[in-house]
Amino acid sequence: MKLSESQEDYLKQIFLLGERYDTITTQLIADHLKIKPASVTGMIKKLADLHLLEHKPYYGVTLTEAGTRVAVEVLRHHRLLELYLSEVLGYSWDEIHDEAEKLEHHISEKFEARIAEKLGHPTHDPHGDPIPNADLTFPEGPNLISALKLSAGQKAVIRRVRTQDSDALNLLSKLDLVIGAHLTVIERNDESIRVELNGSRMLMPGSLAVQIYVEIE
C-alpha cells in the first residue's frame, strides 16, 4: 500500500500523541499539525477506510496494528536521519528536525539500512528519542520522568528532550541543558524548578522543564 506523505505524517503524529495523551481527538491532531479540524476529520475517515486507524465518538482515534507499523517505520527513518545529519554532516540539534521531515518519506529501505550500519545501529537520536530497530521494536531503556516532577534535593541526568522547536533547542544548548547533563533540584513548585548545573543555579520555567525528561540518579 503506497501512502501519501500527508497520510504518513498523520499516522506518525497520532502515534506520538498516543505516547502523551490518553484520548486523541481530532482537535488535538489539528492543533499539533496546525491545520483545520475539518481537514483532520476528512483524513481520519480516509485512513479508517484503509484500516490504518479506528475512530470512535468520545474515545478518540487509535491506530490499528497496520497503522502503527507505518508510523513506527516513518519514525525510524526520521530519527536515523536526524542522527546522520548530526554526526556525519555536522548539523546542530536545533536544525535536524526540519531537514529530516523533508527526507523521511523518500529514503529506501536499503538506504535506511546503510545509514543504520554506518551509525553502528544506534538506539537514540540526538534529542534522546528512541530509534526503532529494523524489526520496528523500540529499545529498552531506563524509566524517565519530566524534570518538572523532580523533588527538591533529587539529582538526575537529562536523557531526552521532547521538543523539536528550534528556538527552544537553541536556548537549551546555551543553558547547557543537553543530553547527558547532570543537574540537582534546589527547589520546586508547580510552575518552575530551580536547579544547579555545572556549578551554576538557574530557574527553569515549567513550560521548559516539562519538555526535559530525566533519569533519577
C-alpha positions as CSV (number, residue, x, y, z in Angstrom):
1,M,0.0,0.0,0.0
2,K,1.5,3.3,-1.1
3,L,0.5,6.1,1.1
4,S,0.9,9.9,0.6
5,E,3.4,11.9,2.6
6,S,0.4,13.6,4.3
7,Q,-1.1,10.2,5.3
8,E,2.2,9.1,6.8
9,D,2.5,12.3,8.7
10,Y,-0.9,11.8,10.2
11,L,-0.1,8.3,11.3
12,K,3.2,9.4,12.8
13,Q,1.7,12.3,14.7
14,I,-1.1,10.1,16.1
15,F,1.5,7.6,17.3
16,L,3.4,10.4,19.0
17,L,0.3,11.9,20.6
18,G,-0.5,8.4,21.9
19,E,2.7,8.5,24.0
20,R,1.4,11.6,25.8
21,Y,-2.4,11.6,25.8
22,D,-5.0,9.0,26.8
23,T,-7.5,10.3,24.3
24,I,-6.5,11.6,20.8
25,T,-9.2,13.9,19.5
26,T,-9.5,15.5,16.1
27,Q,-8.9,18.9,17.7
28,L,-5.7,17.6,19.3
29,I,-4.4,16.4,16.0
30,A,-5.4,19.6,14.3
31,D,-3.5,21.7,16.9
32,H,-0.3,19.7,16.6
33,L,-0.4,19.6,12.8
34,K,-1.5,23.2,12.6
35,I,-4.4,22.5,10.2
36,K,-8.2,22.9,10.4
37,P,-10.2,20.3,12.3
38,A,-12.4,19.8,9.2
39,S,-9.4,18.7,7.2
40,V,-8.4,16.3,10.0
41,T,-11.9,14.7,10.0
42,G,-11.6,14.0,6.3
43,M,-8.2,12.4,6.6
44,I,-9.2,10.3,9.5
45,K,-12.1,8.9,7.5
46,K,-9.7,8.0,4.6
47,L,-7.3,6.3,7.0
48,A,-10.1,4.5,8.7
49,D,-11.3,3.2,5.3
50,L,-7.7,1.9,4.8
51,H,-7.9,0.1,8.1
52,L,-5.0,2.1,9.5
53,L,-6.9,3.6,12.4
54,E,-10.2,3.5,14.2
55,H,-12.2,6.5,15.3
56,K,-15.0,6.1,17.9
57,P,-17.0,9.0,19.2
58,Y,-15.9,10.0,22.8
59,Y,-13.0,7.6,22.6
60,G,-10.9,9.4,20.0
61,V,-8.5,7.9,17.4
62,T,-6.4,4.8,17.8
63,L,-4.0,3.2,15.3
64,T,-4.5,-0.3,14.1
65,E,-1.6,-2.7,14.0
66,A,-1.0,-1.8,10.4
67,G,-1.2,1.9,11.1
68,T,1.2,1.6,14.0
69,R,3.8,-0.2,11.7
70,V,3.6,2.6,9.2
71,A,4.0,5.2,11.9
72,V,7.0,3.5,13.5
73,E,8.7,2.9,10.2
74,V,8.5,6.6,9.4
75,L,9.8,7.4,12.9
76,R,12.7,5.1,12.3
77,H,13.6,6.9,9.1
78,H,13.2,10.3,10.8
79,R,15.3,9.6,13.8
80,L,18.1,7.8,11.8
81,L,18.2,10.8,9.5
82,E,18.4,13.2,12.4
83,L,21.4,11.3,13.8
84,Y,23.1,11.1,10.4
85,L,22.6,14.8,9.9
86,S,24.1,15.5,13.3
87,E,27.0,13.0,13.5
88,V,28.1,12.8,9.8
89,L,27.1,16.2,8.4
90,G,27.6,18.3,11.4
91,Y,24.1,19.8,11.8
92,S,23.2,21.1,15.3
93,W,20.3,19.5,17.1
94,D,18.1,22.5,16.5
95,E,18.5,22.2,12.7
96,I,18.0,18.5,12.1
97,H,14.2,18.1,12.6
98,D,13.1,20.1,9.7
99,E,15.6,18.5,7.4
100,A,14.6,15.0,8.5
101,E,10.9,15.9,8.0
102,K,11.7,16.6,4.3
103,L,13.7,13.4,3.7
104,E,11.9,10.8,5.8
105,H,9.3,9.9,3.2
106,H,11.8,9.4,0.4
107,I,14.6,7.1,1.5
108,S,14.5,3.4,0.5
109,E,14.8,0.5,2.9
110,K,18.3,-0.1,1.5
111,F,19.4,3.4,2.3
112,E,17.9,3.2,5.7
113,A,19.9,0.0,6.4
114,R,23.1,1.7,5.1
115,I,22.5,4.7,7.5
116,A,21.9,2.4,10.4
117,E,25.0,0.3,9.7
118,K,27.1,3.5,9.2
119,L,26.0,4.8,12.6
120,G,26.5,1.5,14.4
121,H,22.8,0.6,14.7
122,P,22.1,3.4,17.2
123,T,19.3,3.3,19.8
124,H,18.7,7.0,20.3
125,D,18.7,10.2,18.2
126,P,20.3,13.5,19.2
127,H,17.3,14.5,21.2
128,G,17.3,11.3,23.1
129,D,14.3,9.9,21.3
130,P,14.5,6.1,20.9
131,I,15.1,4.7,17.4
132,P,13.1,1.6,16.5
133,N,15.3,-1.2,15.1
134,A,14.8,-2.9,11.8
135,D,12.1,-5.1,13.3
136,L,10.3,-1.9,14.4
137,T,10.9,-2.7,18.1
138,F,11.8,0.2,20.4
139,P,14.9,-0.3,22.6
140,E,14.5,-0.8,26.3
141,G,15.7,2.0,28.5
142,P,15.5,3.5,32.0
143,N,12.3,5.0,33.3
144,L,12.3,8.7,32.6
145,I,10.2,11.4,34.1
146,S,9.7,15.1,33.3
147,A,12.1,17.3,35.1
148,L,9.1,19.2,36.4
149,K,8.2,16.2,38.5
150,L,11.5,16.1,40.4
151,S,11.6,16.9,44.1
152,A,14.0,19.3,45.9
153,G,17.3,17.6,46.5
154,Q,17.0,15.0,43.7
155,K,19.8,14.5,41.3
156,A,19.1,13.5,37.7
157,V,20.7,13.2,34.3
158,I,19.0,14.5,31.1
159,R,18.2,11.6,28.7
160,R,15.5,13.1,26.4
161,V,14.3,16.5,25.2
162,R,10.7,16.3,23.9
163,T,10.6,19.4,21.8
164,Q,11.5,20.0,18.2
165,D,11.2,23.8,18.3
166,S,14.5,25.2,17.1
167,D,14.3,28.2,19.3
168,A,13.7,26.1,22.4
169,L,16.6,23.7,21.5
170,N,18.9,26.6,20.8
171,L,18.1,28.0,24.3
172,L,18.7,24.6,25.9
173,S,22.1,24.5,24.3
174,K,23.0,27.9,25.6
175,L,22.0,26.8,29.1
176,D,23.9,23.5,28.8
177,L,20.6,21.6,29.3
178,V,21.6,18.9,26.8
179,I,21.6,15.1,26.7
180,G,23.8,13.7,29.4
181,A,23.9,16.8,31.6
182,H,23.7,16.3,35.3
183,L,21.5,18.5,37.5
184,T,20.3,18.8,41.1
185,V,17.0,20.3,42.0
186,I,17.3,23.1,44.6
187,E,13.6,23.9,44.9
188,R,10.4,23.4,43.0
189,N,6.8,24.4,42.7
190,D,4.0,23.6,40.3
191,E,5.2,26.3,37.8
192,S,9.0,26.1,37.9
193,I,12.1,24.4,39.3
194,R,15.4,25.9,40.4
195,V,18.3,23.6,39.5
196,E,22.1,23.6,39.9
197,L,24.0,22.7,36.8
198,N,27.8,22.9,36.2
199,G,28.2,24.8,39.4
200,S,25.6,27.5,38.5
201,R,22.0,27.9,39.5
202,M,19.1,28.7,37.2
203,L,15.3,28.9,37.4
204,M,13.6,26.7,34.8
205,P,10.0,27.6,33.9
206,G,7.5,24.8,33.9
207,S,6.9,25.1,30.1
208,L,10.6,24.2,29.6
209,A,11.0,21.7,32.4
210,V,8.1,19.6,31.2
211,Q,9.9,19.0,27.9
212,I,13.0,17.7,29.6
213,Y,13.0,14.0,30.6
214,V,15.5,12.8,33.1
215,E,16.7,9.6,34.8
216,I,17.0,9.9,38.5
217,E,20.4,9.2,39.9
